[in-house]
Amino acid sequence: MRIGYARVSTADQNLDLQRNALLAAGCQRIVEESGGGAAAVRPGLARLMDMLRQDDAVVVWRLDRLGRSLSHLIALAREIEARGAALVSLTESLDTASPGGRLVFHVFAALAEFERGLIRERTMAGLAAARARGRLGGRPKRLDAARRAAAVALYRERRVPVAEICRLFHISKPTLYAYVREEKEGPGGGARPAEQP
């Protein structure tokens, strides 16, 4: 069975163009949805995936109607393929039931993986360059040096409960323990200090 999937980004857009193209392509059922492509939850897409069976085909007017990004589109195509179905895009003339269509999609997947690798490489190079300039990654400290020292001093005196120290300085227990650890071992070192009441 050919199952169409039509999506518009906003409620005021019209599905007629996609619906007509999907009907002309022989879709027996059409799942329609409105909402941005970046939306994490798409009930229509989930419904479509539930109804997919072996030898079915998911038909879309254009690939950007299905996936919110290239990596998401590739993940969906793999899920469709794992169910024994095919993906057909009318605008891009793509049909993963054919060897040529599968080849095109594998090229897409390879390009997406290449792009992820480049991003990872650039990120690591940027972090290394920042470290070489003496900058450490991570979130800025919640407290300045004087207030950190005061919180640690209260902790070391063991007269004020940890929960009260955290409340006074508006920090969490893990943050307090991190400050104690840093004072003892230097930034990033040492084991977590023993909890106290």
N, C-alpha and C positions, 0 to 999 in steps of 0.2 A: 504494500500500500504506500502511496505517496502522501506524506503528511506535510502540509505547509506550515511555516512559522512566519507570522507577520508582526512587526513591532514598530510603533512610533514613539518618539522621545517624549512628547507632551500630549496632554489630553486634547488640545485644540488642533493637532495634526490629524490628517485623514488617512485611513487604511485602504481606501478604495483602489489606489494604484497597485499596491502590493497584492491585495485580495484578487483583483482581476488577473494579474500576471500568474498567480499561483493556480487559480482555477483553469486558466488557459494551458498551464503546464500539466494538467491532469491530476491535481491534488484532490483526493477524496475527502480529506479532512483538513481544516485550517485552524491552527491555534493562534489567537490574536492577543496582543498585549500592548499596553501603553506604559511608558516609563523609560527613564534614561538608561542608556547602555551600561553606565557605570554602576547601576543599582545592583547590590549584592544578591538580593532576593528577587527572583522573577518567577512567580507562581506558574505562569503560562509555559515557560521553558521547562520547569520541573514536571508539569503535566505532560508536555510533549515527550520528555525522556521516559516517563512512566509508560506511555502507550507504545513506545517503539518495540518492534518485534524483528526477528530475523528476516532479511530481504526487504525490509521497508526502506524508504528513502525520505530523509528530511530535506525539504525544498525551501529555500529562502530566495527572496527577490535579489538581495545583495548580501554579501558576507558580513558587513557591518551591522546588519539587523540581528545577527545571531550572537556574535561574541563582543564583549566590551573592550577587548584588547587582542593583539595577535596571539599572546600566550593563552588567553582564555579560549579563543577560537580553536586553537590547536588542541587544547585539553578536551573541548567539546567534541571535536572531530574524532579524537581517539576514543572517547566514550561511545560515540555513535558507531564507530568501526568495531569496537569490542562487543557491541550488541548485534553485530552481523548486519548492520544497516549501512546506507551510503549517505553522503552529504552532497546536495546539488545546489549550486548557486546559479540563478538564471542570468544575472547581469554579467558575472565573470565567466560564464560558460564552463563551470567546473562541475565535474561529476566524479566523486571518489570511487564509484563502482567500476570506472574504467582505469586501465593502467596509467594513462596519461594524467588523469585527474589525481590519482594517488601520488604520482611523481611530483606534480605541482605542489601538492600539499606537503610532501616531505621536504621540498625546497623551502616552503614557508617555515616549517618546523626548524630546519637547519639554520635559517636566517635568524629566527627568534632566539635559538640557543647561542648563536654567535653574538647577538646583541647583548644577551645576559652576561656572557663572558667578558665582553668589552666593558660593560658597566661595572662588573665586579673588579676587573683589573684597574680601571680608573679610580674606583673607590679606594682600593688597597694602596695605590700609588699616592693618592691624596693624603691618606692617613700617615703613610711613611714620611712624606714631605713635611706634614705638620709636626710629627714626632721629632724630626731632624731640626726643626725650628724651636723645639722645646715645648710644643703645645701638646697636651694630652687630650684624647677624645673623651666623650662622655658628657653628661649633663653638668651644668655649672653647679657649684655647691649652693645648698639652700641657705646656709649661714655663713657670715664672714668669719675670718680667722679668730677674732676675739670671742664671738658667740660660740663658735665650735669649741674653743678651749674651755669656756665656762661650762658648756654642757658636759664635756669629758671630765672636768674637775668634779662636777656634781656626781657623775657616775662613779668616779674613783673613790669619792668619800663614802659612798654606800649609805648615806643617811636619807636620801630622797629616792623614792621608788622610781624605777625606769619609766613607768607609765606617766608619772607626774613630770619627769624631766622632758619627756616627749611632748606632753601637753603644753608645758611652759614655752618650749622653743618651736612648737608647731612642726615637729618632725616625727617620722615613724621610728619604730624600734630598729629596723634594719639600718636606717640612716644613722641613728645614734651609734650602733655597733660599728658601722663603717668608720665613723669619726674616731672612735676609741682605737680601732685597729690601725688607722692611719697614723695616729699619734705614737703608737707603740712601734710599728714596723716601717713607717714611711708609706707613701701613696701606693695602694694596691697590694700590700703585703700582709702576711700573717693570717692566722685562723680567726674565726669569729670568736669574740670574747664570750665568756660564760655568762648566761643570763642571770640577772638578779631580779628580785621581786619589784 
